[in-house]
Amino acid sequence: MQKLKSTNLRQLADELNAIDQECVDHNFEDGFDPQHLYDATSLPNFGGEEPEETLEIYSWDEKNFLRYDEGWNITPREEEGMKNQSTINENLPIPEIKDGKLNFILN
C-alpha cells in the first residue's frame, strides 16, 4: 500500500487523482481497482468536525468534504447543509387556502 504524502485536503484530492490517472496511463486492464495502492476507507482528515453522515464522504477539513464522482472532488460543507435543508423542506406540508380556510397538503 502506498503511503500518501498530502498535508491538506486539496493535496489529497490531487494526489489520489494522480494515482488514478497513472493507473489509466499505464494501461491497467478495465476494472482495475487502485485500492491496492491506497485505502479510500482510511484516508486522513484535516480538521473540522466529523460530519453526521459520512456516506460518500472520504475525507474532510474545516470547510470542505472530499468525495468521489468520476474523480476525487472537493465540495464545500455549505453545499451539504443546503442539500440537507432542501430535503427537509421537501417534506413540509404545503399551505393552501380553499373556501377561505387554510389547509395543509402533505407530500
Backbone as CSV, one residue per row, in Angstrom:
resi,resn,N_x,N_y,N_z,CA_x,CA_y,CA_z,C_x,C_y,C_z
1,MET,0.858,-1.174,0.000,0.000,0.000,0.000,0.907,1.240,0.000
2,GLN,0.536,2.189,-0.835,1.322,3.410,-0.990,1.032,4.380,0.149
3,LYS,2.084,4.985,0.719,1.893,5.976,1.775,1.600,7.324,1.128
4,LEU,0.481,7.920,1.518,0.092,9.214,0.970,0.875,10.316,1.670
5,LYS,1.237,11.361,0.907,2.094,12.427,1.433,1.355,13.738,1.687
6,SER,0.089,13.779,1.414,-0.691,15.017,1.479,-0.755,15.585,2.887
7,THR,-0.730,16.936,2.955,-0.852,17.613,4.244,-2.105,18.468,4.326
8,ASN,-2.925,18.461,3.247,-4.212,19.153,3.276,-5.156,18.492,2.277
9,LEU,-6.400,18.886,2.315,-7.432,18.222,1.510,-7.202,18.398,0.011
10,ARG,-6.801,19.586,-0.431,-6.544,19.836,-1.853,-5.414,18.934,-2.341
11,GLN,-4.331,18.837,-1.561,-3.222,17.961,-1.944,-3.672,16.508,-2.011
12,LEU,-4.516,16.103,-1.076,-5.003,14.726,-1.067,-5.813,14.431,-2.329
13,ALA,-6.721,15.318,-2.698,-7.506,15.123,-3.918,-6.589,15.029,-5.126
14,ASP,-5.620,15.928,-5.215,-4.678,15.920,-6.341,-3.851,14.638,-6.372
15,GLU,-3.387,14.207,-5.197,-2.566,13.001,-5.121,-3.364,11.756,-5.535
16,LEU,-4.590,11.642,-5.050,-5.421,10.493,-5.404,-5.776,10.497,-6.893
17,ASN,-6.098,11.672,-7.435,-6.389,11.771,-8.865,-5.164,11.415,-9.698
18,ALA,-3.970,11.806,-9.240,-2.737,11.468,-9.955,-2.492,9.961,-9.946
19,ILE,-2.725,9.318,-8.809,-2.564,7.864,-8.719,-3.546,7.179,-9.661
20,ASP,-4.802,7.613,-9.634,-5.806,7.020,-10.513,-5.436,7.221,-11.977
21,GLN,-4.961,8.420,-12.324,-4.584,8.700,-13.709,-3.389,7.857,-14.137
22,GLU,-2.458,7.658,-13.219,-1.296,6.818,-13.513,-1.739,5.397,-13.862
23,CYS,-2.734,4.906,-13.155,-3.269,3.575,-13.458,-3.826,3.544,-14.877
24,VAL,-4.539,4.589,-15.265,-5.107,4.667,-16.614,-3.990,4.797,-17.644
25,ASP,-3.033,5.672,-17.373,-1.936,5.926,-18.320,-1.098,4.685,-18.587
26,HIS,-0.991,3.822,-17.621,-0.174,2.616,-17.782,-0.992,1.426,-18.271
27,ASN,-2.159,1.769,-18.824,-3.000,0.759,-19.479,-3.345,-0.434,-18.588
28,PHE,-3.651,-0.146,-17.330,-4.144,-1.234,-16.491,-5.453,-1.715,-17.085
29,GLU,-5.701,-2.984,-16.995,-6.887,-3.549,-17.607,-8.155,-2.928,-17.029
30,ASP,-9.219,-2.972,-17.819,-10.515,-2.445,-17.382,-10.911,-3.087,-16.065
31,GLY,-11.497,-2.282,-15.214,-11.924,-2.795,-13.922,-10.818,-2.797,-12.879
32,PHE,-9.610,-2.333,-13.245,-8.524,-2.279,-12.283,-8.906,-1.340,-11.148
33,ASP,-8.752,-1.794,-9.948,-9.105,-1.012,-8.772,-7.829,-0.577,-8.071
34,PRO,-7.560,0.725,-8.013,-6.329,1.189,-7.377,-6.331,1.025,-5.857
35,GLN,-7.329,0.328,-5.310,-7.392,0.138,-3.861,-6.162,-0.576,-3.312
36,HIS,-5.447,-1.320,-4.141,-4.227,-1.935,-3.608,-3.113,-0.887,-3.499
37,LEU,-3.334,0.300,-4.065,-2.361,1.384,-3.961,-2.664,2.317,-2.792
38,TYR,-3.943,2.475,-2.472,-4.362,3.263,-1.306,-5.705,2.732,-0.828
39,ASP,-6.017,2.981,0.427,-7.280,2.531,1.008,-8.194,3.740,1.169
40,ALA,-9.189,3.869,0.300,-10.090,5.022,0.321,-10.924,5.090,1.602
41,THR,-11.039,3.983,2.320,-11.824,3.999,3.563,-11.014,4.465,4.758
42,SER,-9.710,4.689,4.562,-8.850,5.102,5.675,-8.010,6.322,5.310
43,LEU,-8.606,7.261,4.598,-7.868,8.466,4.212,-7.754,9.411,5.405
44,PRO,-6.697,10.225,5.435,-6.546,11.165,6.552,-7.576,12.283,6.477
45,ASN,-7.864,12.881,7.619,-8.734,14.057,7.708,-7.886,15.230,8.170
46,PHE,-8.347,16.448,7.878,-7.515,17.624,8.115,-8.225,18.685,8.939
47,GLY,-8.890,18.257,9.989,-9.532,19.192,10.909,-11.017,19.320,10.650
48,GLY,-11.670,20.059,11.503,-13.110,20.216,11.411,-13.818,19.032,12.037
49,GLU,-15.099,19.242,12.315,-15.889,18.181,12.931,-16.234,17.094,11.920
50,GLU,-16.293,15.865,12.404,-16.720,14.763,11.549,-18.181,14.988,11.179
51,PRO,-18.518,14.844,9.893,-19.919,15.021,9.512,-20.807,13.958,10.148
52,GLU,-22.079,14.310,10.377,-23.018,13.355,10.963,-23.167,12.135,10.071
53,GLU,-23.220,12.360,8.771,-23.368,11.277,7.794,-22.126,11.270,6.904
54,THR,-21.380,10.179,6.918,-20.142,10.118,6.139,-20.278,9.303,4.861
55,LEU,-21.482,8.870,4.522,-21.692,8.143,3.286,-21.256,9.016,2.112
56,GLU,-20.370,8.514,1.284,-19.819,9.211,0.118,-18.880,10.360,0.486
57,ILE,-18.510,10.486,1.752,-17.520,11.476,2.174,-16.308,10.693,2.661
58,TYR,-15.178,10.877,1.988,-13.990,10.074,2.274,-12.989,10.795,3.163
59,SER,-13.027,12.125,3.158,-12.136,12.922,3.995,-12.749,14.311,4.114
60,TRP,-12.185,15.139,5.004,-12.713,16.484,5.185,-11.692,17.369,5.861
61,ASP,-11.972,18.681,5.785,-11.271,19.664,6.597,-12.348,20.570,7.180
62,GLU,-11.963,21.726,7.713,-12.949,22.587,8.365,-14.019,23.117,7.418
63,LYS,-13.679,23.280,6.129,-14.610,23.922,5.203,-15.126,23.031,4.081
64,ASN,-14.502,21.871,3.857,-14.810,21.069,2.675,-14.882,19.577,2.959
65,PHE,-15.494,18.853,2.000,-15.532,17.397,2.001,-14.842,16.877,0.751
66,LEU,-14.247,15.699,0.858,-13.674,15.006,-0.291,-14.630,13.885,-0.676
67,ARG,-15.062,13.892,-1.948,-15.990,12.893,-2.466,-15.407,12.302,-3.739
68,TYR,-15.953,11.166,-4.142,-15.535,10.567,-5.409,-16.729,10.497,-6.349
69,ASP,-16.589,11.124,-7.517,-17.595,11.055,-8.568,-16.855,11.253,-9.886
70,GLU,-16.458,10.150,-10.501,-15.636,10.174,-11.718,-14.348,10.955,-11.478
71,GLY,-13.790,10.820,-10.314,-12.577,11.501,-9.885,-12.791,12.051,-8.486
72,TRP,-11.693,12.380,-7.821,-11.760,12.916,-6.460,-12.064,14.399,-6.533
73,ASN,-13.130,14.833,-5.843,-13.597,16.214,-5.888,-13.800,16.757,-4.488
74,ILE,-13.577,18.052,-4.364,-13.808,18.744,-3.098,-15.095,19.545,-3.221
75,THR,-15.981,19.387,-2.234,-17.223,20.162,-2.199,-17.302,20.911,-0.876
76,PRO,-17.772,22.155,-0.907,-17.890,22.926,0.336,-18.904,22.299,1.290
77,ARG,-18.633,22.411,2.568,-19.569,21.899,3.574,-20.928,22.589,3.469
78,GLU,-20.954,23.878,3.066,-22.229,24.593,2.981,-23.173,23.897,2.015
79,GLU,-22.636,23.350,0.910,-23.489,22.655,-0.052,-24.177,21.465,0.600
80,GLU,-23.493,20.776,1.491,-24.087,19.644,2.194,-25.221,20.125,3.082
81,GLY,-24.992,21.250,3.768,-26.038,21.805,4.623,-27.254,22.224,3.824
82,MET,-27.041,22.838,2.659,-28.154,23.243,1.808,-28.886,22.028,1.267
83,LYS,-28.135,20.966,0.933,-28.758,19.737,0.436,-29.660,19.160,1.522
84,ASN,-29.165,19.126,2.760,-29.981,18.604,3.858,-31.208,19.475,4.083
85,GLN,-31.030,20.803,3.977,-32.141,21.721,4.184,-33.214,21.524,3.117
86,SER,-32.808,21.354,1.857,-33.793,21.174,0.802,-34.556,19.864,1.004
87,THR,-33.895,18.855,1.511,-34.569,17.592,1.785,-35.613,17.787,2.876
88,ILE,-35.254,18.539,3.897,-36.194,18.808,4.983,-37.381,19.588,4.445
89,ASN,-37.131,20.633,3.636,-38.212,21.458,3.116,-39.143,20.679,2.205
90,GLU,-38.641,19.694,1.478,-39.480,18.899,0.597,-40.524,18.107,1.377
91,ASN,-40.260,17.848,2.651,-41.161,17.038,3.452,-42.168,17.870,4.245
92,LEU,-42.114,19.193,4.116,-43.040,20.044,4.850,-44.382,20.094,4.132
93,PRO,-45.473,20.262,4.881,-46.778,20.397,4.238,-46.854,21.713,3.455
94,ILE,-47.646,21.700,2.397,-47.802,22.884,1.559,-49.102,23.579,1.961
95,PRO,-49.030,24.884,2.323,-50.261,25.589,2.706,-51.123,25.885,1.477
96,GLU,-52.425,25.781,1.656,-53.375,26.070,0.588,-54.605,26.725,1.206
97,ILE,-55.084,27.786,0.551,-56.314,28.434,1.022,-57.438,28.009,0.085
98,LYS,-58.473,27.403,0.663,-59.613,26.925,-0.116,-60.892,27.264,0.650
99,ASP,-61.803,27.909,-0.046,-63.063,28.352,0.570,-62.803,29.211,1.799
100,GLY,-61.747,30.038,1.730,-61.456,30.943,2.836,-60.809,30.273,4.027
101,LYS,-60.454,28.992,3.907,-59.846,28.262,5.027,-58.438,27.838,4.640
102,LEU,-57.568,27.896,5.614,-56.182,27.458,5.418,-56.093,25.959,5.652
103,ASN,-55.617,25.259,4.660,-55.401,23.802,4.749,-53.940,23.505,4.431
104,PHE,-53.484,22.362,4.868,-52.126,21.927,4.559,-52.179,20.608,3.802
105,ILE,-51.454,20.585,2.688,-51.380,19.385,1.859,-50.074,18.690,2.184
106,LEU,-50.149,17.422,2.518,-48.948,16.658,2.814,-48.390,16.060,1.532
107,ASN,-47.062,16.077,1.417,-46.405,15.485,0.234,-46.485,13.988,0.284
